[in-house]
Amino acid sequence: KASKRVYFNNPMWPGEAHSLVVEEVLFKAKSEYQEVLVFESLTYGKVLVLDGIVQLTEKDECSYQEMIVHLPLCSIPSPKTVLVVGGGDGGVLREIARHSSVEQIDICEIDKMVIDVSKKFFPELAIGFEDPRVHLYVGDAVEFLRNAPEGKYDAIIVDSSDPVGPAQELVEKPFFDTAARALRPGGVLCNMAESMWLHTHLIQDMISICRETFKGSVHYAWTSVPTYPSGVIGFLICSTEGPPVDFLNPINPIEKLEGALKHKRELRFYNSEMHSAAFALPSFLKREVNLL
Ligand SMILES: NCCCCCc1nc2ccccc2[nH]1
């Protein structure tokens, strides 16, 4: 069976391309917001692509999903209310469900097709929607947050796609202002924050906005995702003014997480050493972005 190769060229990574061998295309359609593609790859399992950008593969999604959730949630004592912006594939919900202190998980995803496609093709991620603490809102997160009660959330996780489509508004100041207002004092925000190799200007812009909006602390952390061009993705992690948050030394030890397993799947990437290491930054990045 001849398999073909797909090449991912994109203005987000000019001058380079990432490619994967395709065994079989499983789904391809245009939603109200973006093109949604799912295919079986030769070596990374099933792959979810939105507007030509790989969002996740079965093989390496654990790196992104576990780090974007446990870096913030393991940094605050017993998180209870969490909001997910984006995250329609369900992987972030699956990871939040490991925290037994969490009582309510709101998720605001704009594109229903992403949810339906994940439930059909990525059951090991969409399992996150089965947790009884999850409340799903399909709509625009800026609108959702404008109507959210002040100080409602302990943590907000922004699992967005790139700011070149429906997620454009999730890197702009109004969004950060509404997120800060919806967080309790000492609450934490964790956003997907692109690649240190490719997007230091965008990272700097986000940091500048967050330094104004979040009077607690602002940190950049990163992880390895082989199927993201440049091989890494970063996270911008902020806390509002209030009880200080020490992101570099997780207070919720990993044992508590393992113990809270609801769905019998062990952590494949996150642990407390990877947590602390994620905040270690290369010298060029420390020079190019003002993190302290
Ligand atoms: N919603 C999951 C995160 C999606 C991130 C996708 C992504 N991965 C990238 C790698 C390099 C440049 C831009 C990128 N955008």
The ligand as a Tripos MOL2 file, in Angstrom:
@<TRIPOS>MOLECULE
LIG
   15    16     1     0     0
SMALL
NO_CHARGES

@<TRIPOS>ATOM
      1 N1         -3.6820   23.6550   20.5080 N.3       1 LIG1
      2 C1         -2.4530   22.9400   20.6230 C.3       1 LIG1
      3 C2         -1.2590   23.8230   20.3720 C.3       1 LIG1
      4 C3         -1.1250   24.1660   18.9240 C.3       1 LIG1
      5 C4          0.2470   24.6970   18.6100 C.3       1 LIG1
      6 C5          0.5290   24.4250   17.1730 C.3       1 LIG1
      7 C6          1.8370   24.9970   16.7630 C.ar      1 LIG1
      8 N2          3.0050   24.3750   16.8250 N.ar      1 LIG1
      9 C7          3.9330   25.2080   16.3120 C.ar      1 LIG1
     10 C8          5.3080   25.0830   16.1180 C.ar      1 LIG1
     11 C9          6.0120   26.1210   15.5480 C.ar      1 LIG1
     12 C10         5.3560   27.2500   15.1310 C.ar      1 LIG1
     13 C11         3.9860   27.3800   15.3160 C.ar      1 LIG1
     14 C12         3.2820   26.3460   15.9250 C.ar      1 LIG1
     15 N3          1.9800   26.1870   16.2290 N.ar      1 LIG1
@<TRIPOS>BOND
     1     1     2 1
     2     2     3 1
     3     3     4 1
     4     4     5 1
     5     5     6 1
     6     6     7 1
     7     7     8 ar
     8     7    15 ar
     9     8     9 ar
    10     9    10 ar
    11     9    14 ar
    12    10    11 ar
    13    11    12 ar
    14    12    13 ar
    15    13    14 ar
    16    14    15 ar
@<TRIPOS>SUBSTRUCTURE
     1 LIG1         1 GROUP 0 **** ****
